[in-house]
Amino acid sequence: MEEGKSTVRSVERALDVLLCFTDATELGLSEIANRIGLHKSTVHRLLAALEVKGFLQRNSQTEKYRLGFRVWELSANLTRSDDPAELLLPEMEQLRDLLGETISIYVRDQFERIRIQAVQSNQPIRRVAPVGVRMSLAVGASSKVLVAFEDQIVLQGLLQDKNWPDSVDQKLYQEQLQTIRDMGYATSSEEREVGAAAVSAPIFDTHGHIFAALSVSGPSSRMTEEKMKEYATPIMQAAFRMGKMLK
């Protein structure tokens, strides 16, 4: 009986930790401990468990925590006006109508990217983009955007990750990231999927941190190199507007 009470109490404490982020983007160990009235050693164990499960992310430079993208996965079926995936939907639909191709938004979760929102093309031949799909950060325009504009520590961790594909040359990958930083957008053609191409631009939050990657994708037969360059400007403009909408 006592063991059951202890388990429930641990769950309650973990939820208390998560609830600390209802009015804060990032919090440190001491801040969280003060908010919920627990010893720092106890809070540290809770934070470690929540980080492993993906509910929290730790900034290795500031040692502060923020909500992880497991929260997105849990709320995938919710419709809320302040949910970024819903908030940015009208802009995505306008971009789809302008360019005629599938529009997606991706966020980074550790060394993967997750599609959190998608608007399908109305064309008969199109790329179907299911929400919630996880993909590698090693290939694809959106993957490179999410890494190019992140802290260098993210890149170093990615390059050392055991799941890095042998087929992707790391030196060339890093050169591509620099080109993306210089241009402000990325393109890819048949990198991850045969017959598919994409253009992607970063969405920055109001603090100047990369929040997500906005992507336009379609069949490579339509999305030629020339066409992708043509799409780059409206995609970057849409990404800029979206960033201004984020809290």
N, C-alpha and C positions, 0 to 999 in steps of 0.2 A: 504493500500500500504506500509506504514511504517512498519507495523507488518511483512509483507512478507520479506522486506529487512532485518529486524532484525533476522528473522529465518535463512535466507540464510547466514548472517554474522556469526551466531552461528555455523552453519555447517562448514563454512570455517575455523573458529577458531579451531573447534574440529579436522579437517583434518590437520591443521597446527601442532597441538599437536602430532598427530600420525606420521607426517613426521619428527619430531624431532628424531625419533628412526631409521632413515635410516642409521645413522653413529654412533649410540650409543646403547649399550645393556640395560643399566639402567640410569635413570635420575631422579633427585629430583625436587621438586616443583619450587625452585628458579632457577635451571638450565633451566627448560622448560620456565618459565616466561621470563627469559633473552633472550632466543633464539627467542621467537615469539613476544617479546615486549609488553606483557600484564601484568596488575596488578596481583599479586599473588592470590588475592581473586577470580578473574575471572577464572584464570587457575585452581584453586582448584575445582571450580564448574564443569569445563569441565572434569577434571580428574576423579571426582566422577561419572559423567555420563558415561564416557567411561569404567570405572571399572565395574559399574553395568551391562553394556551391554557385558562385557567380552572381550573388545578390549584391555584393559590394566589390568595388575596385579600389586598389590602393595606389596612390601616386608615389612612386619610389623616390621622387625628389623632395616632395614636401612631407611625405609620411602621413598624408591625410587620405581620408576615404570618401568615396562618392558612390551613389547607387550604381549597380552593375546592370547589364542588359538582360539578366534573367527576369528583371521586373517587366521589361518589354514583352517577353514571351508570356508571362502570366496575364498581362493586360491586353493581349492581342485581340480578344473578343469584346473589349470595352470600347464604347464610343463616347469620347469626352472632348469638349471644345478646347480644353487646355492640353490635350495629348498632342505632342508634336506630329505624330504620324497622321492625326486627323487635322490638325491645324494647318499643315502644309499641303493637304490634299487639293484644295482649289488651285493653288499655284501649279501643282503637278498636272492637273487636268488641263489647264490653259497651255502648258508646255506641250502636252500630248497633242492637243488640237492644233498647235502651231507647227509641230514637227512631224506629226503622224506616226510616231513610234512609241514603244513602251517606255514608261518613265518609272524609275525605282529610286528609293532612298535606302542606303546602307549605313549601318553603324559598325564600329569595331568592337569586338569582344575578345580581349586577349589577342591571340594570333589568328582569329577568324573574323569574317564579316557576316552580318546578318541583314537580310532584307526586311525592313520594318514596315514598308509601305510600297505599293505598286499600283500603277494605272496602266491597263493594257491598251495596246494599239487597237484601233478599229479596223485595221487592214486584214484581209483574208489570211495572208501569210505574215505571221508575227512571232515575236518571242513571248512566250508565256512565263510570267515572273511570279511564282508563288511566294507569299509572305512567310517569313520564319525560316527560310532556307539559310543554312550556314555554308560558307565557302572559304577557301584558303586565301590568305593575304599575299600569296606569292605570285598570283597571276590575275589579270583582269584590270581594266581601267579604274574601277571603283576601289579595288584593293590597293592599288598604287597611290591613289589620291589619299586614302585613309592613312597610309604610312608616310607619304611624302611630307605632309604638313603636321605630323606628330613630332614629339620629342625624339631625339636621336636614340634614347634608351629603348624605345619601342622597336626601332629598326634593328638595333644590336641584338635584342632578345629574339626577334623574328629570325635573324640570320643564324642564330645559334640553336634554334628550335629543332628538335629531333625529327619533326615532320616536314622539314623543308624539302621540297621535291628535288631530286638529283638532276632533273631535266632543266631546271632553271638556274642559269649562271648568275651567281651573286654579284659579281663585278658589273655585269651588264644591267642587272636590276637596279643597283645603286646609281648608275649613270642615268637610267631612265627616270628615277626619282628626282634627280637634279633638273632634268629637262622639264619635268612636270611642274616643279617649283617655279622655274623660269617662265613657263607658258601660262600657268594658272589652271591648267586642265590636263586630262590624260585621254588617250585613245587606245583601243585594243581591237585586234581583228583575229578571230579564231584562236585566241590564247587559251581559253578555258573550254570552249565549245565550238565544234566545227560548224561553220556556216553562220556564226554570230559575231557581231561587232558592237562596240559601245564607245560612248564618249562620257566622261565624268568630270565633275567640278566639285570643289569643296564647299560645304556649308559651314560657315564659322558662326559661333554664338556671339552674343553681345560683348563678351570679354576677349574676343579674338582667338578663341580656342576652336579647333576643328570639332564640329559636332557630328557631321555625317558627310556622305558623298552622294551627290545627286547624279543619276545616270540616265542616259538615253540609249536604248539598245534596240537592235533589229537585225534582220538578215544582212549578211555582209554583201549580198548582191545589190541591196539598196544603199547600205551605209558604206559607200566607197570612201577612200581617203579624202577625196575632195569634198564629199558631202559631210564628213565628220568635221572637217575644218570649218565648214559653213555653219554647222550646228554649235560650234564651241562658244561663240559669243552669246546667243540666246540662252544657252545652258548656264554660263557664268552669270549672266544677268539675273536669271531666275534664282540661282543659288544665293546671290547677294540679297535679293528681296526676302528669300526665306530666312536667311540669317537675321535679318532685322525684325522678323516676327517672333523669334525665340526669346523667352524670358532670360 
